[in-house]
Amino acid sequence: MPEGYIGEVAGLATAVCWMVSALAFESAGRRVGSLSLNIIRLVLGLGILTGYAAMTRPTALPLDASAHAWGWLSVSGLIGFVLGDYCLFRAFVEIGPRLSSLLMTSTPVWAAMIGLLVLGESMTAMQLGAMALVVSGIAWAVSERHPEDARPRPQRRGVAFALLGSMGQAAGLILSKLGMGGYDPRAA
C-alpha cells in the first residue's frame, strides 16, 4: 500500500470498528441490559488498562497522580463512561445503532460548547460553520419523514438517550482535560 493512503485506510478501519462495536453493543444490550453491559465493559476495560499500565509504568495504578487529577478524572469517568455510555447503550436498544451513531456525531459539537464555557476555548468562523453543518445534517436525518409503510419516526426517548450519551461523552472529555493537565495520559 502506498504511504499516501495510510490515513484513508486508518479512517476506513476506524469506521468499520465503530460499526461493528455499535452492532455488538446493541445486541449485548438487548440480551443483558444496558446497565449490566456498561458495568461488564467498565470492569473489563479496567482490567485491560491496569495490565497495560503494569507493563509500561512503574505502578499498575496511578498512585502518583495528584488529588486534583484524581478528582477531575473521577468526575470525568462518572459522567463520560458511566452516565454517557449507559445512555448510549440505552439508545442502541431504543432506536438502534444507525440513528444512535448518527446522533453521537454531535459529541464534538457538545465538546466545543462545553470547552467554551468551562475552559474558555474559542472557535474560528470556519469551525463554527462546520458545527452548524453537522447540527443541520443531524436534524435533517432525525426529522426525515417516512412513508406510512416504512419504519416509524424514532422514539423521542431513544433520541434523548442518544443526545444525553453524546453530551456525557463530551463533558467527560472536557473534564478529563482538566484532570490530566501535564499528567501521563496512559495513567490518566
Disulfide bonds with the S-S distance in Angstrom:
none
